[in-house]
């Protein structure tokens, strides 16, 4: 708990300063609501916020799962073959140069307003850190260990299973933490273009209605969901690679 104590105290001080500033300068609620007004808005619209949170969580979960599977397959394939790495690596970099906010309308035109374009956007947002971190982990195995395994007659599959995969798990989970945080953001961005429900559409509607307190409440929910996603990945990592955390 000690490592979280300082950030919590700092956050509380910021909230207190924010609230006092809003009261002291008499700032209108539609320009900048105080934390108390944001909390009140959340409580009043909690049913609506929960209603819009569920599809966002569902989309983020599906997109992150698909991104993880694709990331693992591509990373292992690139590590397995230099030929595949030379083909895929430039396209991995290229995929991150496309602004997703621009890509979203095109996907909506091609696939409609359903779940498919949202999943594609979330997957594109999330798979890059997973792939790159896992590939780096697979490539950074100690050469002496590899020579020992090869001298004992191990083939490429056995080296991958018993040496490279376990060694790469810490970096894999590092990429997965980043992707987990991005998954909620990707879901929100995908909903901006076209959706009937979701935190992204709630954010847009609240902003257009000048319900600034609800906008901040929605942003707070998005932040909390992102943090929860990262904590879930952290928990899975601690259960999967306990030796890494004992060493740390």
C-alpha positions in Angstrom: 0.0 0.0 0.0 2.9 2.4 0.6 3.6 2.7 -3.2 0.0 4.0 -3.7 -0.1 6.3 -0.7 1.7 9.2 -2.3 -0.4 9.2 -5.5 -3.6 8.9 -3.4 -2.6 11.9 -1.2 -1.6 13.9 -4.3 -4.9 13.1 -6.0 -6.9 14.2 -3.0 -5.0 17.5 -2.8 -5.7 18.1 -6.5 -9.4 17.4 -6.0 -9.6 19.7 -3.0 -7.8 22.5 -4.9 -10.1 22.0 -7.9 -13.2 22.2 -5.7 -12.0 25.3 -3.9 -11.0 27.0 -7.1 -14.4 26.4 -8.7 -16.1 27.9 -5.6 -13.7 30.7 -5.2 -13.8 31.9 -8.8 -17.5 31.1 -9.1 -17.0 29.2 -12.3 -20.2 28.1 -14.1 -21.0 24.5 -14.0 -21.3 24.2 -17.7 -17.7 25.5 -18.1 -15.9 23.6 -15.3 -17.9 21.7 -12.7 -16.3 20.9 -9.4 -15.6 17.4 -8.2 -18.7 17.5 -5.9 -21.0 18.4 -8.9 -19.4 15.6 -11.0 -20.0 13.1 -8.2 -23.6 14.3 -7.9 -24.1 14.0 -11.7 -22.7 10.5 -11.7 -25.0 9.5 -8.9 -28.1 11.0 -10.6 -27.2 9.3 -13.9 -25.7 6.1 -12.6 -28.3 3.9 -14.2 -27.6 5.5 -17.6 -23.9 5.4 -17.2 -24.0 1.7 -16.2 -26.3 1.0 -19.2 -23.7 2.6 -21.6 -20.7 1.0 -19.8 -21.7 -2.6 -20.5 -21.4 -2.5 -24.3 -18.1 -0.6 -24.0 -16.7 -3.3 -21.6 -18.0 -6.0 -23.9 -16.4 -4.5 -27.0 -13.1 -3.9 -25.2 -13.0 -7.4 -23.9 -13.6 -9.0 -27.3 -11.1 -6.6 -29.1 -8.4 -7.2 -26.4 -8.8 -11.0 -26.6 -8.6 -11.0 -30.4 -5.6 -8.6 -30.3 -3.8 -10.9 -27.8 -4.3 -14.0 -30.0 -3.2 -12.1 -33.1 -0.2 -10.6 -31.3 1.0 -13.9 -30.0 0.7 -15.6 -33.4 2.5 -12.8 -35.2 5.2 -12.5 -32.6 6.0 -16.2 -32.5 5.9 -16.3 -36.4 8.4 -13.4 -36.6 10.7 -15.0 -34.1 10.4 -18.4 -35.8 11.3 -17.2 -39.2 13.5 -14.2 -40.4 11.6 -14.3 -43.7 8.3 -13.8 -41.9 9.8 -11.1 -39.7 11.0 -9.1 -42.8 7.5 -9.3 -44.3 5.4 -8.4 -41.2 7.6 -6.0 -39.3 7.2 -3.0 -41.7 3.5 -3.5 -41.8 3.4 -3.5 -38.0 5.0 -0.1 -37.9 2.8 1.1 -40.8 -0.4 0.0 -38.9 0.4 2.5 -36.1 0.9 5.5 -38.5 -2.8 5.4 -39.5 -5.0 7.8 -37.4 -7.7 5.5 -36.0 -10.1 8.4 -35.7 -9.9 8.7 -39.5 -10.1 5.0 -40.1 -13.3 4.6 -38.0 -15.6 6.3 -40.5 -14.3 4.1 -43.3 -14.8 0.9 -41.3 -18.4 2.1 -40.6 -19.0 2.6 -44.3 -17.6 -0.9 -45.1 -19.1 -2.9 -42.2 -22.0 -0.8 -41.0 -22.8 0.4 -37.4 -22.6 -3.0 -35.8 -20.0 -4.6 -33.6 -17.5 -5.5 -36.4 -16.0 -2.1 -37.0 -15.6 -1.5 -33.3 -13.8 -4.8 -32.7 -11.5 -4.1 -35.7 -10.5 -0.6 -34.3 -9.9 -2.0 -30.8 -7.8 -4.9 -32.2 -5.7 -2.5 -34.3 -5.2 -0.3 -31.2 -4.2 -3.1 -28.9 -2.3 -5.7 -30.9 0.9 -3.6 -31.6 2.2 -3.3 -28.0 1.4 -7.0 -27.4 3.2 -8.1 -30.5 6.3 -5.9 -30.2 6.8 -6.7 -26.5 6.4 -10.4 -26.9 8.7 -10.5 -30.0 11.4 -8.6 -28.0 11.0 -11.0 -25.1 11.3 -14.0 -27.4 14.4 -12.5 -29.1 16.1 -11.6 -25.8 16.7 -15.1 -24.5 20.2 -15.7 -23.0 22.4 -17.2 -25.8 24.1 -19.5 -23.3 20.8 -21.1 -22.4 19.9 -21.6 -26.0 23.3 -23.2 -26.7 22.8 -25.5 -23.7 19.3 -26.6 -25.0 20.6 -27.2 -28.5 23.6 -29.1 -27.2 21.1 -31.4 -25.4 19.3 -32.1 -28.7 16.3 -29.8 -28.3 14.4 -28.8 -31.4 12.9 -25.4 -32.2 9.5 -26.3 -30.6 11.1 -27.5 -27.4 13.3 -24.4 -27.2 10.2 -22.2 -27.7 8.1 -24.1 -25.1 10.7 -24.5 -22.4 13.0 -21.5 -22.7 11.7 -18.7 -25.0 8.1 -18.6 -24.0 8.6 -18.6 -20.2 11.4 -16.1 -20.5 9.3 -13.7 -22.6 6.2 -13.7 -20.3 7.3 -10.6 -18.3 7.6 -8.5 -21.4 4.4 -10.0 -22.9 2.5 -8.9 -19.8 4.0 -5.5 -20.0 2.6 -5.1 -23.5 -0.7 -6.6 -22.4 -1.0 -4.0 -19.6 -0.6 -1.2 -22.2 -3.1 -2.9 -24.5 -5.6 -3.3 -21.7 -5.6 0.4 -21.0 -5.9 1.1 -24.7 -8.8 -1.3 -25.2 -11.3 1.0 -23.3 -10.0 4.0 -25.1 -10.3 2.2 -28.4 -13.9 1.2 -27.7 -14.8 4.8 -26.8 -13.2 6.1 -30.0 -15.0 3.5 -32.1 -18.3 4.5 -30.6 -17.8 8.2 -31.5 -18.5 7.4 -35.2 -21.6 5.4 -34.9 -23.2 3.6 -32.0 -26.6 3.3 -30.3 -25.1 2.8 -26.9 -21.7 3.0 -25.2 -19.6 5.4 -23.2 -18.4 7.0 -26.4 -21.8 7.9 -27.6 -22.8 9.1 -24.0 -19.8 11.3 -24.0 -20.7 12.8 -27.4 -24.4 13.4 -26.4 -23.5 14.9 -23.1 -21.0 17.3 -24.7 -23.5 18.4 -27.3 -26.1 19.0 -24.6 -23.5 21.1 -22.5 -23.8 18.6 -19.6 -20.2 19.2 -18.7 -20.6 17.6 -15.3 -21.8 14.4 -17.0 -18.9 14.6 -19.5 -16.5 14.6 -16.6 -18.4 11.8 -14.8 -18.2 9.7 -18.0 -14.5 10.4 -18.3 -14.0 9.3 -14.7 -15.8 6.1 -15.5 -13.6 5.5 -18.6 -10.5 6.1 -16.4 -11.6 3.7 -13.7 -12.4 1.0 -16.3 -9.0 1.4 -17.9 -7.3 1.1 -14.4 -9.4 -2.0 -13.6 -8.4 -3.6 -16.9 -4.7 -3.0 -16.1 -5.2 -4.4 -12.6 -6.8 -7.5 -14.0 -3.9 -8.1 -16.3 -1.5 -7.5 -13.4 -3.4 -10.1 -11.3 -3.2 -12.6 -14.1 0.5 -11.9 -14.5 1.2 -12.4 -10.8 -0.6 -15.8 -10.9 1.1 -16.8 -14.1 4.7 -15.7 -13.4 5.0 -15.6 -9.6 8.8 -16.1 -9.9 9.2 -12.8 -11.7 7.5 -10.9 -8.9 9.4 -12.7 -6.2 12.7 -11.8 -7.9 11.6 -8.1 -8.1 
